[in-house]
Amino acid sequence: EYVKARQYLNNRGWGVAKAISGFEVAIEADPEYARAYAGLAVAHTVSHTYLKSPKEIAWKRGETYARKATDLDPDLAEPFAVLGGIALDQNRWEDALDHFEHAEALDPKDTTAFLWHAQTLMELGYLEKASETIAGGLVIDSGSAIMNLVAGYIARMRGNLDTADAHFETAINAGMSYAVFDRGLIAFAHNDLPRAADLMAEAAVLQETCLLYTSDAA
């Protein structure tokens, strides 16, 4: 259940709802399973983006489960990455960076820390450093849907459109279908208007389907 929940979480979108359910089942089977609490913390933290949960509730639940995970395993890195992700959402940049650096010191292979650290650097405009950070995460998990999506955003902001498109394609192949929209933007930037129109139309259908499913799943 934990492994399946991780895959749903990695693909984001409506899968976040299934991830929450999966982590809860894993915790029911083993109430001392710190990593399941950490995964649940991540899922709740991003639920306001993908499931339209109220931000304050998402943050509160994310922090609660992150603290539970650290109580069970103080050396686990991901809960600190969650605290950094919440700080990022709240525009507390210094706190976010401190949490990510602490998470990476605990576990240099924690992909959640790499992901949100890179996103923070991207939003602050440190694109080269963001690119280096997300590259470190991709070394650990090159097929990650969400990791490739953020890598694509960073590459696009740096003007590397073909690299960005490759990352978006990998994200789609990993199950993140709404990255089709981002490929449409790349086609538009290349002035390939017929392809851009086709991709945008496909993205609109996918988005409507995801919204309907999420409404039912939530």
HELIX and SHEET records of a PDB file:
HELIX    1   1 TYR A    2  ASN A   11  1                                  10    
HELIX    2   2 GLY A   15  ALA A   29  1                                  15    
HELIX    3   3 ALA A   34  TYR A   50  1                                  17    
HELIX    4   4 LYS A   55  LEU A   72  1                                  18    
HELIX    5   5 GLU A   78  ASP A   89  1                                  12    
HELIX    6   6 TRP A   93  LEU A  106  1                                  14    
HELIX    7   7 THR A  111  LEU A  124  1                                  14    
HELIX    8   8 LEU A  127  ILE A  140  1                                  14    
HELIX    9   9 ALA A  145  MET A  157  1                                  13    
HELIX   10  10 LEU A  161  ASN A  173  1                                  13    
HELIX   11  11 SER A  177  ALA A  179  5                                   3    
HELIX   12  12 VAL A  180  ALA A  189  1                                  10    
HELIX   13  13 LEU A  193  ALA A  217  1                                  25    
END                                                                             
